[in-house]
Amino acid sequence: MKATPFGMVASIVFSGISLGASAEILFEENFDDQADWTSAMHSTDRVQTAGSHVMPEGWYAIRQDPAFSPSTGYPNGHESIEILGSNTDKARGGVGKSMVAWRDSNGPDWYWGSDSMLTQYFPEGYDELYVSFWIRFDPEWTPYGETGMTKLFRVSSWDPDAGNLYKAFGDGPNGPIVLWDYEANSYGARNKLALRGHPTSDHYLMNNPSTINMPRKFGNGSASLNFDDNIRDLNGDGTNDNTIDSLFNLITGEPVSGTVSHDELWGNEWHKIEFHVKMNSGPGVFDGVLEQWMDGQLIFKNHQIPWMGHNSDGSAKWNVVSFGGNSHFHAYDETQVQRQEWRAYDDIVISTTLPNSPLPPNNVQIQVSQ
C-alpha cells in the first residue's frame, strides 16, 4: 500500500489494528509500492526535502551521511537509506520492500559517523499521536565494543519558522522531542530514551520543571533503561506495577529479566514497536503522556510529563515523525574494514490517538535453545 502524502488524512482501516471511534490514520506505509530509491540516487545533498528533491512517494524529507557508499567512492557499499526490490530479505515476511537504514563504523570516537533518517511531517500538528512500526536488525549487528548509540526513532514538535528541521539542541526549533536509541553495554541491551522540552531555550533538557515518577533517574532528560525492573516498576516507587507477559527472551523462551543480551532481546526477528505521545495541557502542567510497547508488552509509561515547560507559550504540537538517525559507531578501524550494518523498518502506521489496545505481534517465533 502506498504512503499517504504528508499533510493528508487517510480514512483507511489497517489490518490488525482496531482504532477508537475518534481516531484517524494520518499515514501508513509498507514500502511495497514505492519505486526503487536510495538516498543518493537523485542527489547527494545531506538534507533532501519534498518539492526540491525526489523523495519516496508521500514522504517529506531525509537526512543522509554515508561513509562507505557508492556516492562516496565505495562501489561495493550501501547508501544511507535504501528502498529496493532487491532487499526482499530485509522486508517483513520476506516479500516486497522495506526502509533499510545503514550505519557505518568510522571516524574518531566522539563523532557521529553516519546518518540515515527518513521523516514525515504533518503541518497542522496534533496534541496526540500514536505510531507503530516493525523493526529488525542485521544478523551481523555489532552489539558491544565501540558500538555506541544508534538512533532508531523520534517524534517531535518543529517550528518551521524558527529554523532547520534537523537542528535540535538548546537553540534549535525542535521541542518537545522523544528520541529512542539503540544501546548495548556490559549491562545488556538497553531501552534508551531521551526527552526534550519546549521552549528549547530553558526546557530543552526537561528541567523547568523536571520530570517525575520515572523508572530511574532521567539525567539531562535521558535515561538508559533495562529490560527488567524498569519495566516492572514503571514509576520507580519501589513497587511493581506492571507484569512482563508478552516480551520473551529469544533464547530461553522465558519473560525477559536480568541482563539481557542483544541476541536474547532482538536476535534476527522482526519486532513490533509502538509509541504514544500526548502533549501536556498547558505550560508546566504535569499531564503529558509517553507510552511505549515492544511486541505488545508495555515497557514505559508516564502520564505526568511536562513537555511544555513553565515558559512555553503553549503552542507546541506533535508534527514530525522520523525513522532511523545518526550513529555513534566506531567498533572497526575504517582504514582496515569499511564496516556497514543495517536495521530495517516496515509496516508503519501513524494515527491521531491510541488504538483500543496495542496488539501482540503475529510473527515473532520463540525458539528455545536445547
Salt bridges, closest charged atoms under 4 A:
ASP36 OD1 - LYS97 NZ 2.79
ASP45 OD2 - HIS53 NE2 2.75
GLU82 OE2 - HIS78 ND1 2.75
ASP89 OD2 - LYS90 NZ 3.30
ASP115 OD2 - ARG46 NH2 3.43
ASP115 OD2 - ARG63 NE 2.31
ASP127 OD1 - LYS317 NZ 2.72
GLU128 OE2 - HIS276 NE2 2.63
ASP171 OD2 - LYS167 NZ 3.53
ASP228 OD1 - ARG232 NH1 2.58
GLU291 OE1 - HIS276 ND1 2.72
GLU291 OE2 - HIS303 NE2 2.82
ASP295 OD2 - HIS271 ND1 2.74
GLU341 OE1 - ARG103 NH2 2.79
GLU341 OE2 - ARG339 NE 2.84
ASP347 OD2 - ARG92 NH1 2.50
